[in-house]
Amino acid sequence: MRRTAMTLFVVAAIAEAISWLALLAGMAVKYGPPQNELGVQIFGPIHGGLFMVYVVLVLVVARLNRWSWLATLVALACAVPPFATLVFERWAQRRGMLRVEPEPEPAAAAAAG
């Protein structure tokens, strides 16, 4: 469970940043020549969905890894500025906040308990 949550968190952080890029490109087309709203209409909901997935995964991973309230709030705040989820994810990796301890073998756990 923990490994899956950590992997999904990393994927969500990257996907959220990519969706920011797509949304910014859509906004550039919307407000500059040729002024077409299609990019925003497509990438806006995608980005919104990925934003919500990232927020949920921050809360799940923070609880599983017992992050401090400050680290959790910073992770949540990083969902707002473009590409900040990538910065937070790299920072969390370097600090060991996304490390998954190996799970004990079932036989070893039974013998120890």
N, CA and C of each residue as an Amber inpcrd file, in Angstrom:
protein
   339
   0.8280000  -1.2010000   0.0000000   0.0000000   0.0000000   0.0000000
   0.8670000   1.2580000   0.0000000   1.8700000   1.2890000   0.8840000
   2.7180000   2.4770000   0.9810000   3.4920000   2.7150000  -0.3060000
   4.0510000   1.6540000  -0.8700000   4.8230000   1.8100000  -2.1080000
   3.9270000   2.3470000  -3.2180000   2.7180000   1.8370000  -3.3160000
   1.7810000   2.3020000  -4.3380000   1.4490000   3.7720000  -4.1270000
   1.2110000   4.1670000  -2.8840000   0.8940000   5.5620000  -2.5910000
   2.0520000   6.4790000  -2.9530000   3.2840000   6.0700000  -2.6310000
   4.4550000   6.8960000  -2.9560000   4.6130000   7.0250000  -4.4680000
   4.4480000   5.9180000  -5.1740000   4.5660000   5.9420000  -6.6350000
   3.4860000   6.8230000  -7.2440000   2.2640000   6.6810000  -6.7820000
   1.1790000   7.5100000  -7.3010000   1.4110000   8.9830000  -6.9920000
   1.9810000   9.2860000  -5.8220000   2.2840000  10.6730000  -5.4740000
   3.2750000  11.2750000  -6.4620000   4.3400000  10.5430000  -6.7610000
   5.3510000  11.0380000  -7.7070000   4.7250000  11.2380000  -9.0840000
   3.9390000  10.2800000  -9.5320000   3.2830000  10.3840000 -10.8400000
   2.3270000  11.5810000 -10.8500000   1.5720000  11.7720000  -9.7760000
   0.6290000  12.8870000  -9.7120000   1.3550000  14.2320000  -9.7120000
   2.4870000  14.3190000  -9.0150000   3.2550000  15.5720000  -8.9890000
   3.7500000  15.9220000 -10.3890000   4.2340000  14.9340000 -11.1080000
   4.7300000  15.1600000 -12.4710000   3.5620000  15.4880000 -13.4060000
   2.4830000  14.7230000 -13.3120000   1.3280000  14.9400000 -14.1860000
   0.6970000  16.3120000 -13.9370000   0.6480000  16.7400000 -12.6760000
   0.0720000  18.0450000 -12.3570000   0.9120000  19.1580000 -12.9790000
   2.2310000  19.0090000 -12.9410000   3.1170000  20.0130000 -13.5500000
   2.9570000  20.0360000 -15.0750000   2.8350000  18.8680000 -15.6810000
   2.6430000  18.8070000 -17.1310000   1.2970000  19.4310000 -17.5090000
   0.2850000  19.1810000 -16.6940000  -1.0230000  19.7690000 -16.9960000
  -0.9860000  21.2890000 -16.8460000  -0.1470000  21.7970000 -15.9290000
   0.0460000  23.2500000 -15.8190000   0.6090000  23.7930000 -17.1220000
   1.6160000  23.1020000 -17.6560000   2.2380000  23.5330000 -18.9120000
   1.2050000  23.5700000 -20.0370000   0.3980000  22.5220000 -20.1200000
  -0.6340000  22.4670000 -21.1620000  -1.6660000  23.5800000 -20.9720000
  -2.0500000  23.8220000 -19.7290000  -3.0220000  24.8830000 -19.4590000
  -2.4400000  26.2600000 -19.7780000  -1.1810000  26.4940000 -19.4300000
  -0.5390000  27.7690000 -19.7560000  -0.4520000  27.9730000 -21.2710000
  -0.1540000  26.8960000 -21.9920000  -0.1190000  26.9930000 -23.4590000
  -1.5230000  27.3090000 -23.9850000  -2.5340000  26.6610000 -23.4170000
  -3.9070000  26.9400000 -23.8260000  -4.3050000  28.3740000 -23.5290000
  -3.8370000  28.9140000 -22.3980000  -4.1360000  30.2980000 -22.0500000
  -3.4280000  31.2720000 -22.9910000  -2.2070000  30.9190000 -23.3970000
  -1.4750000  31.7760000 -24.3410000  -2.2250000  31.8620000 -25.6700000
  -2.7780000  30.7460000 -26.0990000  -3.5400000  30.7420000 -27.3480000
  -4.8690000  31.4710000 -27.1650000  -5.4700000  31.3340000 -25.9880000
  -6.7570000  31.9860000 -25.7460000  -6.6260000  33.5110000 -25.7720000
  -5.5850000  34.0510000 -25.1400000  -5.4720000  35.5010000 -24.9950000
  -4.5780000  36.1650000 -26.0280000  -3.8490000  35.3840000 -26.7980000
  -3.0330000  35.9580000 -27.8660000  -3.6140000  35.5580000 -29.2010000
  -2.9740000  36.0350000 -30.2500000  -3.4820000  35.5750000 -31.5510000
  -3.2330000  34.0830000 -31.6740000  -4.1250000  33.3080000 -32.1090000
  -5.3850000  33.5450000 -32.8220000  -6.6130000  33.5680000 -31.9280000
  -6.4830000  33.6370000 -30.6190000  -7.5880000  33.7100000 -29.6690000
  -8.6000000  32.5720000 -29.8430000  -8.1560000  31.4050000 -29.4450000
  -8.9760000  30.2070000 -29.5040000  -9.0540000  29.6230000 -28.0940000
 -10.2600000  29.3700000 -27.5990000 -10.4570000  28.8800000 -26.2370000
 -10.3800000  27.3600000 -26.1100000 -10.1730000  26.6460000 -27.1740000
 -10.2180000  25.1870000 -27.1480000  -9.1940000  24.5980000 -26.1680000
  -7.9740000  25.1420000 -26.1540000  -6.9440000  24.6180000 -25.2550000
  -7.3370000  24.7230000 -23.7980000  -7.9150000  25.8450000 -23.4120000
  -8.3500000  26.0370000 -22.0260000  -9.5340000  25.1250000 -21.7190000
 -10.4300000  24.9620000 -22.6770000 -11.5910000  24.1040000 -22.4660000
 -11.1860000  22.6460000 -22.2910000 -10.1080000  22.2500000 -22.9360000
  -9.6280000  20.8680000 -22.8190000  -8.7630000  20.6970000 -21.5770000
  -7.7460000  21.5500000 -21.4420000  -6.7540000  21.3460000 -20.3900000
  -7.1760000  21.8910000 -19.0320000  -8.1450000  22.7840000 -18.9810000
  -8.6250000  23.2900000 -17.6990000  -9.1940000  22.1890000 -16.8180000
 -10.1540000  21.4100000 -17.3120000 -10.6940000  20.3210000 -16.4970000
  -9.6700000  19.2230000 -16.1900000  -8.7790000  18.9530000 -17.1380000
  -7.7350000  17.9520000 -16.8910000  -6.8390000  18.4190000 -15.7500000
  -6.4210000  19.6740000 -15.8160000  -5.5730000  20.2130000 -14.7610000
  -6.3210000  20.2230000 -13.4220000  -7.5830000  20.5990000 -13.4340000
  -8.3650000  20.6050000 -12.2000000  -8.4660000  19.2240000 -11.5750000
  -8.6830000  18.2240000 -12.3950000  -8.7420000  16.8470000 -11.8940000
  -7.4220000  16.3850000 -11.3170000  -6.3300000  16.6820000 -12.0360000
  -5.0050000  16.2870000 -11.5390000  -4.6330000  17.0610000 -10.2750000
  -5.0710000  18.3020000 -10.1850000  -4.8680000  19.0860000  -8.9670000
  -5.5160000  18.3720000  -7.7780000  -6.7570000  17.9410000  -7.9510000
  -7.4670000  17.2600000  -6.8630000  -6.8110000  15.9230000  -6.5160000
  -6.3540000  15.1880000  -7.5180000  -5.6550000  13.9200000  -7.2630000
  -4.3890000  14.1780000  -6.4540000  -3.6310000  15.2060000  -6.8350000
  -2.4050000  15.5500000  -6.1040000  -2.7300000  15.9000000  -4.6480000
  -3.7530000  16.7000000  -4.4220000  -4.1260000  17.0950000  -3.0600000
  -4.4730000  15.8670000  -2.2170000  -5.2730000  14.9690000  -2.7680000
  -5.6570000  13.7560000  -2.0360000  -4.4160000  12.9140000  -1.7310000
  -3.5270000  12.7610000  -2.7120000  -2.3350000  11.9540000  -2.4910000
  -1.3770000  12.5970000  -1.4950000  -1.3100000  13.9290000  -1.4730000
  -0.5080000  14.5910000  -0.4400000  -1.0290000  14.1880000   0.9330000
  -2.3290000  14.2390000   1.1190000  -2.9110000  13.9010000   2.4160000
  -2.6810000  12.4380000   2.7820000  -2.8010000  11.5450000   1.8120000
  -2.5770000  10.1220000   2.0630000  -1.1080000   9.8560000   2.4160000
  -0.2000000  10.3780000   1.5960000   1.2250000  10.1330000   1.8230000
   1.6950000  10.8120000   3.1060000   1.1840000  11.9920000   3.3880000
   1.5550000  12.6770000   4.6300000   1.1390000  11.8550000   5.8430000
  -0.0220000  11.2750000   5.7760000  -0.4800000  10.4370000   6.9060000
   0.3270000   9.1540000   7.0090000   0.5610000   8.4890000   5.8860000
   1.3250000   7.2340000   5.9050000   2.7580000   7.4440000   6.4000000
   3.3600000   8.5550000   5.9970000   4.7620000   8.8050000   6.3480000
   4.9340000   9.7220000   7.5510000   3.8020000  10.1090000   8.1530000
   3.8190000  10.9620000   9.3490000   4.5960000  12.2560000   9.1240000
   4.2490000  12.9320000   8.0240000   4.8560000  14.2320000   7.7590000
   4.3950000  15.2280000   8.8150000   5.2090000  16.2330000   9.0380000
   4.8000000  17.3190000   9.9260000   3.6780000  18.1110000   9.2540000
   2.9670000  18.8960000  10.0660000   1.9140000  19.7530000   9.5080000
   2.5080000  20.7590000   8.5410000   3.6910000  21.2760000   8.8710000
   4.3330000  22.2620000   7.9980000   4.6680000  21.6590000   6.6400000
   5.2610000  20.4740000   6.6290000   5.6010000  19.8110000   5.3610000
   4.3390000  19.5300000   4.5480000   3.2790000  19.1220000   5.2220000
   2.0170000  18.8480000   4.5280000   1.4370000  20.1240000   3.9260000
   1.4580000  21.2070000   4.6890000   0.9460000  22.4800000   4.1750000
   1.7870000  22.9890000   3.0100000   3.1020000  22.8190000   3.0770000
   3.9620000  23.2360000   1.9620000   3.6460000  22.4020000   0.7260000
   3.4780000  21.0910000   0.8970000   3.1320000  20.2220000  -0.2390000
   1.8080000  20.6520000  -0.8670000   0.8340000  20.9830000  -0.0350000
  -0.4560000  21.4340000  -0.5550000  -0.3200000  22.7830000  -1.2550000
   0.4450000  23.6920000  -0.6860000   0.6430000  25.0120000  -1.3020000
   1.3710000  24.8980000  -2.6360000   2.2020000  23.8840000  -2.7790000
   2.9530000  23.7060000  -4.0300000   2.0570000  23.2980000  -5.1930000
   0.8190000  22.9680000  -4.9240000  -0.1100000  22.6370000  -6.0060000
  -0.5740000  23.8880000  -6.7310000  -0.3760000  25.0590000  -6.1330000
  -0.9140000  26.2880000  -6.7120000   0.0130000  26.9090000  -7.7620000
   1.2880000  27.1980000  -7.4500000   2.1440000  27.8050000  -8.4890000
   2.5420000  26.7720000  -9.5490000   2.6860000  27.2110000 -10.7810000
   3.0900000  26.2690000 -11.8330000   4.4150000  25.5910000 -11.5120000
   4.4490000  24.2820000 -11.6850000   5.6450000  23.4350000 -11.6000000
   6.1920000  23.2600000 -10.1840000   5.5600000  23.8220000  -9.1780000
   6.0680000  23.6930000  -7.8100000   5.9250000  22.2740000  -7.2740000
   5.0040000  21.4970000  -7.8150000   4.8770000  20.1110000  -7.3610000
   6.1390000  19.3280000  -7.6850000   6.7770000  19.6560000  -8.8020000
   8.0450000  18.9940000  -9.1490000   9.1270000  19.3500000  -8.1460000
   9.1940000  20.6120000  -7.7740000  10.1970000  21.0710000  -6.8160000
   9.9800000  20.3810000  -5.4740000   8.7340000  20.3370000  -5.0130000
   8.4570000  19.6860000  -3.7320000   8.7810000  18.2010000  -3.7980000
   8.3980000  17.5400000  -4.8600000   8.6420000  16.0940000  -4.9800000
  10.1300000  15.7970000  -4.9180000  10.9510000  16.5720000  -5.6290000
  12.4110000  16.3670000  -5.6020000  12.9640000  16.6270000  -4.2030000
  12.4640000  17.6880000  -3.5550000  12.9060000  18.0240000  -2.2020000
  12.5430000  16.9010000  -1.2290000  11.3180000  16.3910000  -1.3300000
  10.8660000  15.3170000  -0.4540000  11.6720000  14.0420000  -0.6870000
  12.0060000  13.7610000  -1.9420000  12.8360000  12.5840000  -2.2430000
  14.1990000  12.7110000  -1.5690000  14.8290000  13.8910000  -1.7150000
  16.1600000  14.0960000  -1.1220000  16.1300000  14.0070000   0.3970000
  15.0550000  14.4320000   1.0060000  14.9350000  14.3990000   2.4690000
  14.4860000  13.0410000   2.9950000  14.1970000  12.0940000   2.0990000
  13.7610000  10.7650000   2.5210000  12.3100000  10.6920000   2.9330000
  11.5330000  11.6990000   2.5720000  10.1260000  11.7440000   2.9690000
   9.2440000  10.8030000   2.1490000   9.7930000  10.2800000   1.0630000
   9.0270000   9.3610000   0.2170000   9.6030000   7.9540000   0.2460000
  10.5020000   7.7140000   1.1790000  11.1490000   6.4080000   1.2820000
  10.1530000   5.3760000   1.7780000  10.2470000   4.1880000   1.2130000
   9.3890000   3.0860000   1.6320000  10.2920000   2.0410000   2.2760000
  10.0180000   1.7630000   3.5310000  10.7760000   0.7310000   4.2270000
  10.3560000  -0.6240000   3.6730000  11.3260000  -1.5280000   3.4820000
  10.9350000  -2.8510000   2.9830000  10.0400000  -3.5560000   3.9960000
   9.0090000  -4.1950000   3.4640000   8.0890000  -4.9230000   4.3380000
   8.7050000  -6.2660000   4.6970000   8.5320000  -6.7160000   5.9360000
   9.1130000  -8.0070000   6.3290000   8.4610000  -9.1590000   5.5940000
   9.2230000 -10.2020000   5.4080000   8.6940000 -11.4060000   4.7760000
   7.5920000 -11.9830000   5.6660000   6.5460000 -12.5520000   5.0800000
   5.4610000 -13.1040000   5.9040000   5.9520000 -14.1520000   6.8950000
   6.8610000 -15.0400000   6.4850000   7.3630000 -16.0820000   7.3840000
   8.1870000 -15.4580000   8.5110000   9.0010000 -14.4580000   8.1840000
   9.8220000 -13.8160000   9.2000000   8.9650000 -13.0400000  10.1880000
   7.8990000 -12.4390000   9.7090000   7.0080000 -11.6960000  10.5790000
   6.2840000 -12.6250000  11.5350000   5.8800000 -13.8010000  11.0400000
   5.1870000 -14.7750000  11.8880000   6.1310000 -15.3350000  12.9410000
   7.3830000 -15.5910000  12.5700000   8.3630000 -16.1300000  13.5110000
   8.7320000 -15.0910000  14.5780000   8.7710000 -13.8220000  14.1880000
   9.1430000 -12.7660000  15.1290000   7.9930000 -12.4530000  16.0740000
   6.7600000 -12.6470000  15.6410000   5.6050000 -12.2140000  16.4360000
   5.0770000 -13.2860000  17.2510000
